[in-house]
């Protein structure tokens, strides 16, 4: 079994997204601001990482400052997803030059 301190999130580097993704820790901190305003800070960001992180859509919503899924019929859900993916791509571009060995995918299966 891998030591918990060998996990990327234990170093404040990467944050897990459920079902196989990882994002820069800085984005998780941004999403956690919305999470803690809505649900409290009983679970720290590290504890959430220990418990497999945020779900993919949950992460995108929190990153956008939202806690509820917008109706798909209005087109707002697609816009929310597009804004979130852009933030992830921008953060990954900033992260990777400093960490060339990183090969984690931002969301989804690698």
HELIX and SHEET records of a PDB file:
HELIX    1   1 UNK A    4  UNK A    6  5                                   3    
HELIX    2   2 UNK A    8  UNK A   11  5                                   4    
HELIX    3   3 UNK A   25  UNK A   39  1                                  15    
HELIX    4   4 UNK A   45  UNK A   50  1                                   6    
HELIX    5   5 UNK A   56  UNK A   63  1                                   8    
HELIX    6   6 UNK A   72  UNK A   74  5                                   3    
HELIX    7   7 UNK A   76  UNK A   96  1                                  21    
SHEET    1   A 2 UNK A  14  UNK A  17  0                                        
SHEET    2   A 2 UNK A  21  UNK A  24 -1                                        
END                                                                             
